[in-house]
Amino acid sequence: QVQLVESGGGLVQAGGSLRLSCAASKSIFSINAMGWYRQAPGKQRELVAQITRTGTTNYADSVKGRFTISRDNAKKTVYLQMNSLKPEDTAVYYCNPVPSFGSWGQGTQVTISS
């Protein structure tokens, strides 16, 4: 099973941007869809963006128009560009296949101050 390591989180002010990266331990080419999930305190983990092997993307309504997911199969990496960040985007962000493996990494903390 591929191991996934998320990075790029941090503390930014509302309106700012962050770019998250998800590095895989081996090729993700065979994984049809990769996704970024997030879990805010006291809430369930939710899928916010996904991208298929051919580049088709889909987004949760809450992030549509602000987040962009991309993947570089050669680099075994999935990215999440997050713009116009809001305090409600504060969460731990994880990457995983869609549907998920059921095994999660440590994620990367994103905190947006108002």
C-alpha positions in Angstrom: 0.0 0.0 0.0 1.3 3.5 -0.9 2.3 5.8 2.0 1.2 9.4 1.7 2.9 12.4 3.4 1.1 15.7 3.5 2.9 19.1 3.9 2.6 22.8 3.3 0.1 23.8 6.0 0.5 26.8 8.2 -1.1 29.8 9.8 -2.3 32.5 7.4 -4.7 35.4 7.5 -8.1 35.3 5.9 -7.7 36.0 2.2 -4.3 34.4 2.0 -3.1 31.4 0.1 -1.4 28.1 0.8 -0.2 25.3 -1.4 -0.4 21.8 0.1 1.6 18.8 -1.2 1.1 15.1 -0.9 4.1 13.0 -1.6 3.5 9.3 -2.3 6.0 6.5 -1.5 5.4 4.9 -4.9 3.6 5.5 -8.2 0.0 6.8 -8.0 -0.6 6.4 -11.7 -2.7 3.3 -11.1 -4.9 5.1 -8.6 -7.9 6.4 -10.5 -8.8 9.2 -8.2 -6.9 11.1 -5.5 -8.4 13.4 -3.1 -7.8 16.0 -0.5 -9.9 15.7 2.7 -10.1 17.9 5.7 -11.2 17.5 9.3 -12.1 20.5 11.5 -12.3 20.2 15.3 -15.4 18.4 16.3 -16.4 17.6 12.8 -16.3 14.6 10.5 -13.6 14.3 7.8 -14.9 15.6 4.5 -13.7 15.3 0.9 -13.0 18.8 -0.5 -11.4 18.0 -3.9 -10.6 15.1 -6.1 -8.8 14.5 -9.4 -8.9 11.5 -11.6 -6.0 9.9 -13.4 -7.0 11.8 -16.6 -7.3 15.1 -14.8 -11.0 15.5 -14.2 -11.6 17.4 -11.0 -14.5 17.8 -8.6 -14.8 20.1 -5.6 -17.0 20.5 -2.6 -19.3 23.5 -2.9 -17.6 25.2 0.0 -14.2 25.4 -1.8 -15.3 25.6 -5.4 -13.6 28.6 -7.2 -11.0 29.0 -4.5 -9.2 25.6 -4.4 -7.4 23.9 -7.2 -6.3 20.3 -7.1 -3.6 18.9 -9.4 -1.5 15.8 -9.7 2.0 15.0 -11.1 2.1 11.3 -11.6 5.8 11.4 -12.6 6.6 13.1 -9.3 4.2 11.0 -7.4 2.7 14.1 -5.9 -0.8 15.6 -5.5 -1.2 19.4 -4.8 -3.9 21.6 -3.4 -3.7 25.3 -4.2 -5.9 27.2 -1.8 -6.7 30.8 -2.4 -9.0 33.3 -0.7 -8.8 31.3 2.5 -11.5 31.7 5.1 -11.5 31.0 8.9 -13.8 28.1 8.2 -11.1 26.4 6.1 -9.2 25.8 9.3 -8.7 22.0 9.6 -6.2 19.2 9.3 -5.9 18.4 5.6 -5.2 14.8 4.4 -4.7 13.2 1.0 -5.9 9.8 0.2 -7.4 7.9 -2.7 -11.1 8.3 -3.5 -12.6 6.2 -2.0 -10.0 6.2 0.8 -7.7 3.4 1.8 -9.0 3.8 5.3 -5.5 4.4 6.5 -4.6 8.0 7.1 -1.3 9.9 7.5 -0.7 12.7 10.0 -2.1 15.4 7.7 -1.0 19.0 7.7 -2.6 21.7 9.8 -4.1 24.7 8.1 -5.1 27.6 10.4 -6.8 30.7 9.0 -7.0 33.7 11.3 -9.7 36.3 10.8 
